[in-house]
Amino acid sequence: MMELQAHQSESMVITQLRKRRVEMGLSQRDVDDMIECAEGLVSKWECGDRVPHFGSISKWADALNCHLMDVPN
């Protein structure tokens, strides 16, 4: 399981999730379907047009078999 550090900036986490999605050969729409969100929402998150809530980031990470972990500084 890939681990993402929750203390990283939000944009860095989103960048890591995008990279993981691409590595897995999934489209943005595939992830929309996997996490049951509105069509095009993952695209908006990845482009920075919208900011996902933590719950959405958590579902997104789970769908990509990633683990968000809180690592102290």
C-alpha positions as CSV (number, residue, x, y, z in Angstrom):
1,M,0.0,0.0,0.0
2,M,1.3,3.4,-0.9
3,E,1.5,5.9,2.0
4,L,0.8,9.6,1.7
5,Q,1.8,11.9,4.5
6,A,-1.2,14.0,5.7
7,H,1.1,16.9,6.9
8,Q,2.2,17.6,3.3
9,S,0.5,20.5,1.6
10,E,-2.9,19.6,0.1
11,S,-1.6,20.2,-3.4
12,M,1.3,17.8,-2.9
13,V,-1.1,15.1,-1.8
14,I,-3.3,15.7,-4.8
15,T,-0.2,15.5,-7.1
16,Q,0.7,12.2,-5.5
17,L,-2.9,10.9,-6.0
18,R,-2.8,12.0,-9.6
19,K,0.5,10.2,-10.1
20,R,-0.8,7.1,-8.5
21,R,-3.9,7.2,-10.7
22,V,-1.8,7.4,-13.8
23,E,0.5,4.6,-12.6
24,M,-2.6,2.4,-12.2
25,G,-3.8,3.2,-15.7
26,L,-7.0,4.8,-14.5
27,S,-8.8,7.8,-16.0
28,Q,-10.2,10.6,-14.0
29,R,-13.7,9.3,-14.8
30,D,-12.7,5.9,-13.5
31,V,-11.9,7.4,-10.2
32,D,-15.1,9.5,-10.3
33,D,-17.0,6.2,-10.6
34,M,-14.9,4.4,-8.0
35,I,-15.5,7.1,-5.3
36,E,-19.1,7.8,-6.5
37,C,-18.6,11.5,-7.0
38,A,-19.9,13.8,-9.7
39,E,-18.5,13.3,-13.2
40,G,-15.5,15.6,-13.8
41,L,-14.9,16.3,-10.1
42,V,-11.5,14.4,-9.9
43,S,-10.5,16.5,-13.0
44,K,-11.4,19.7,-11.1
45,W,-9.5,18.6,-8.0
46,E,-6.4,17.7,-10.1
47,C,-6.5,21.0,-12.0
48,G,-7.0,23.0,-8.8
49,D,-10.4,24.3,-9.9
50,R,-12.0,22.8,-6.8
51,V,-10.6,21.8,-3.4
52,P,-11.7,18.4,-2.0
53,H,-12.7,17.9,1.6
54,F,-10.7,15.5,3.7
55,G,-13.4,12.9,3.4
56,S,-13.1,13.0,-0.4
57,I,-9.3,12.8,-0.3
58,S,-9.6,9.8,2.0
59,K,-12.0,8.0,-0.3
60,W,-9.8,8.9,-3.3
61,A,-6.7,7.5,-1.6
62,D,-8.6,4.3,-0.6
63,A,-9.7,3.8,-4.2
64,L,-6.1,4.0,-5.3
65,N,-4.9,1.7,-2.5
66,C,-3.1,4.5,-0.7
67,H,-2.9,5.2,3.0
68,L,-3.0,8.7,4.4
69,M,-0.9,8.9,7.5
70,D,-0.2,11.6,9.9
71,V,3.5,11.8,10.5
72,P,4.8,14.3,13.1
73,N,7.3,16.9,12.0
